[in-house]
Amino acid sequence: MRLLQTALAVLAIPAMAALVVAGGHIVKGHESAVTVDQIDPIADALPTGGDILSASDAAQEPATSAIPAPAAPQPPKPAAHSRAIDPDVVALPDLSDQELERVEPRAPLSDLALAGPPKPPKTKMPGDWNGTKLFQPVATAAGLIESKGYAVAVSGVDVVKADETCSDEGKSWACGVRARTAFRAFLRGRAVACTVPPDGGRDTISAECHIGNQDIGQWLVENGWARAAQGGPYVEAENKARTARKGIFGPAPKLDGLPALPAASGPAPVVQDSILPADGGTVTPPVDQPAPAQ
């Protein structure tokens, strides 16, 4: 039974092939009946010239041959960058204006990012004059300072010289020395900042000086250890010091409590430099000393 079915299947294959061929001839016969004068929209779309097909050739072509094939998908163009780099060229590649687009800058993230108005420059002394620190200052007079090769006269005050004397109730006393001593005690162990050039070795310079936030000229005048210059900023401080009788405007210091100087005694004994007798004789050793060993 199975052999019969297999034989029928083998015989059916040629019969089906013959039917397919016969059907193809019938379709060709009907298509060949199309006349040349018939308007064919597909033939009108074909190019003219030497490539024009005849009506019979056009009829033999399948109907799908006139449909243009879809264009092959183009690869996406890379995004244009303003700083593109070509690895094969040692230069910036040519970029067309159409590939670049100018956009507005983004808004700042906060008000702190906004640029503020320019700050005014700090005022400085003309030239090389600026605040210079003078360490270990020495007062040569009340109002004169020497340090690091500088000689500075405190501005706004009249310097009280060391040899100046003042009178009180008909008595003279060395007020210049006393003012210098008080000024030295004020400066001891402190650094002074004066508006002087950064390099010393010049003549005496009149400058403002401070110790921290304290004005040295103000301290000298208000304590009576210097006089205020005419038209200077310390005139009122001098008037107060005169009224209070401070410093050189006050009375002479009392020296009654100081110990008296030792009285001069007789001539000091002469100390002999040599152990040899003055007459040049021999020295006799002490009796109680043992004899030297032989």
C-alpha angles and dihedrals in degrees: 000000000000091000090057093052092049091051092051091051092052092050092048094060096066091044092055091047091053091051092052092051093048091050091053092055091051091053091049091050092056093045092052089062092073109111125224092239092062112108109242115189090200092055091049090055092054118098119264128232128050091344094063111122124219122246093255092048091048090050091053092052114087116255092243093062092078093057108095114241115248114262116259112256110261118226113252115263115245116249113266115241127197090227101037115162125210111210091206097050126061091216141057112287120244111267123192121225091241093063094057126068127193113222133185117263116257121257117263116266091232142351090264090071092060115102111247127216115284114269117241114253117259114259113246134184113266117272115341095341112122140131108300124184116228114201124204094011119196123208111221089178139353099289099014121100129186123191138139092000094311128124108196128183111201107242121236096032137085108236116240106221120224094242094051118120130202129202128225122179090341094311124114122215135177099259093161093060091045092051092049091050091051091048092050091051089051093052098041112124095357134111118234123211114208132174095245133131117278091245121063130203096091132118122281109303125206106220143149114260132193139183103210105310094336119106109225094205090053091051093050095050100041091051092048098245095118140022123245118248116246110270091007128131095258102061093107092048089054092052090053092048091051091050091050091043094232128167115336090002092060135075125292114275115262113243097182094106095055118101115257119253115261114264118251111260131200124289114301117249115263112250114218113229096200128055091215117098117264093238092058096247127144123276115245113214118230116273096230094058116103119242115262116260117257 
